[in-house]
């Protein structure tokens, strides 16, 4: 039985795509390999959001080619966003690669792998590339690979993006916005619940703009209609979604917080900048004041909300006053956590042409560190306030840092580690927070049933 090793770079969407590919390969008789050294097929599912992610994948593939000295028939392939962006040019840039498969062709990977493997075994390797658009590809990511006692799962509800923010390569790598039918998603979640899943996270490039071409019903968008139908599925305990856009946070969706019991009290809402001038150049379609108003409305609907965000520092032309506006917004919003990124120019985006206004890497790093310190300081202050409180967690499995402990996430998406036993796996439990590092809480096992 041939074996496959699949390494994933980037976001949850990429993780979900990799799961689909692995499911298809297993259905063809391939087994997962413990490491690339043992594999007959090695696939890298790539990311293009930042140049660093692409370079990591390219360096990795460069090292993997050395495995051909021991196994000349090993198949090497690129999948996903970088494969989509670079396409057949990767044959020239990375000699020895067998296949390049883009983001709308994941359902073709198993057939292409088999073709490439037979060519290698026959001593006549050939380069295979499929990166074209394909109608209906948004519905191709629907199968899952579930581990024993797994209780959480990602569900892809849409593909692509029509927003075209100036810094973002996603519309190029993922194509136009396309949504799956509500009934198809609901049936997938029902199957997952039947297999033991208790929490689903809905995925989309801009997930809260899901179904913009589906008619509004009773004043509710397609996304809200979807959430309401998932709420009614017996056995499903929790619903999350990522990542939304501020422009999609309409009153009907905001009203779901506090109204839908299964919708977790967590919102990851990227702001990117606190400067109206920079937001306009980015093409984000909102002002800092409008973002603050959305936050106020969601917190009013859901006082227990855990709020996280994305911020870009060092966007071309970002002045000290622009950065200060971002810092002040972060102070005002008081996020629970966030991802701070140094701007990375991506070929094919509007911002990449602003070479004359590029910010020095040293300045980017200074601004990055300042915002990270701000987040850490507030996290420590909030952590002290949580000690002694109760948290509802869904127990997911052993802690990554200590296999003798269990871990779960609160409804606000904070990891909680505690001393438990195997019987607690998959359960929804109340634990008392006894200590915290700021971003990870620790619970008291004394109140466990």
BELZI-V748796 format. One record per helix or strand of 2 or more residues. SS is the DSSP state (alpha for helix, beta for strand). FROM is the first residue (numbers start at 0). LEN is the number of residues. If there is no record, write none. Layout:
BEGIN
ss=SS from=FROM len=LEN
ss=SS from=FROM len=LEN
END
This chain:
BEGIN
ss=beta from=2 len=6
ss=alpha from=11 len=16
ss=beta from=30 len=2
ss=alpha from=35 len=3
ss=beta from=40 len=6
ss=alpha from=50 len=19
ss=beta from=74 len=5
ss=alpha from=79 len=7
ss=alpha from=88 len=5
ss=beta from=98 len=3
ss=alpha from=105 len=16
ss=beta from=127 len=3
ss=alpha from=136 len=3
ss=beta from=151 len=5
ss=beta from=157 len=2
ss=alpha from=169 len=5
ss=beta from=177 len=2
ss=alpha from=181 len=13
ss=beta from=198 len=5
ss=alpha from=206 len=3
ss=alpha from=221 len=10
ss=beta from=237 len=5
ss=alpha from=245 len=3
ss=alpha from=250 len=4
ss=beta from=265 len=4
ss=alpha from=275 len=7
ss=alpha from=287 len=14
ss=beta from=305 len=8
ss=alpha from=319 len=14
ss=beta from=336 len=6
ss=alpha from=349 len=4
ss=alpha from=354 len=3
ss=alpha from=360 len=26
ss=beta from=389 len=9
ss=beta from=405 len=5
ss=beta from=414 len=4
ss=alpha from=421 len=3
ss=beta from=427 len=9
ss=beta from=439 len=5
ss=alpha from=444 len=3
END
